[in-house]
């Protein structure tokens, strides 16, 4: 099966859309069932497991965008998905 560029794939209701550049917040990475419609996870782990993985170096380090805003580079998350997927 040929690998496809995620940006070239047509939108589907259960496939999360990932920008090519920029940043992702935690709920965009691990999903959020409370939103309407629910945000599907890119990496299906709990928030505490995610933060433990960041601390241990398993997951990418966060970037502080502001005093109360933490995010991750899209490029780092895409590299992680390619590594584990």
C-alpha positions in Angstrom: 0.0 0.0 0.0 1.4 3.4 -0.9 1.8 5.9 1.9 -0.2 9.0 1.4 0.4 12.6 2.4 -2.0 13.5 5.2 -2.6 16.9 3.7 -3.6 15.3 0.4 -6.2 13.0 2.0 -9.9 14.1 1.7 -11.5 15.1 5.0 -13.3 12.3 6.8 -15.5 12.6 9.9 -13.4 10.3 12.0 -10.0 11.4 10.7 -8.4 14.3 12.6 -7.2 17.1 10.4 -3.6 18.0 11.1 -2.1 21.3 9.8 1.2 21.1 8.0 2.8 23.7 10.2 2.2 25.4 13.5 1.3 24.1 16.9 -1.2 21.6 18.5 -2.7 21.9 21.9 -2.9 18.8 24.2 -6.6 18.1 23.5 -5.8 18.1 19.7 -3.2 15.4 20.3 -4.9 13.1 22.9 -8.5 13.9 21.8 -11.4 15.4 23.7 -14.7 13.5 24.1 -16.4 16.4 25.6 -16.4 18.6 22.5 -19.2 18.6 19.9 -18.3 16.8 17.7 -15.7 14.9 19.8 -12.1 15.5 18.9 -10.5 12.1 17.9 -7.0 11.4 19.4 -3.9 11.5 17.2 -2.2 9.5 20.0 -4.6 7.6 22.2 -3.2 8.1 25.7 -4.4 9.9 28.8 -3.2 13.3 29.8 -1.2 12.0 32.7 0.4 9.3 30.5 1.2 12.1 27.9 2.9 14.3 30.5 4.8 11.4 32.0 6.0 10.6 28.4 7.1 14.2 27.9 9.0 14.1 31.2 10.8 10.8 30.3 11.6 11.9 26.7 9.2 9.4 25.0 7.1 12.3 23.7 8.3 15.7 22.3 8.9 18.6 24.7 6.2 21.3 24.9 6.6 24.9 23.8 5.3 27.7 26.0 3.4 30.1 23.7 2.3 32.3 26.7 1.9 32.2 30.4 -1.0 29.7 30.3 -0.6 28.3 26.8 1.4 25.1 26.1 1.6 23.5 22.7 3.6 21.1 20.6 5.1 21.7 17.1 3.1 19.9 14.4 6.4 18.7 12.9 7.4 17.0 16.2 4.0 15.3 16.5 4.1 14.1 12.9 7.5 12.7 13.5 6.2 10.9 16.6 3.3 9.5 14.7 5.6 8.2 11.9 7.9 6.7 14.5 5.2 4.8 16.4 2.8 4.1 13.5 
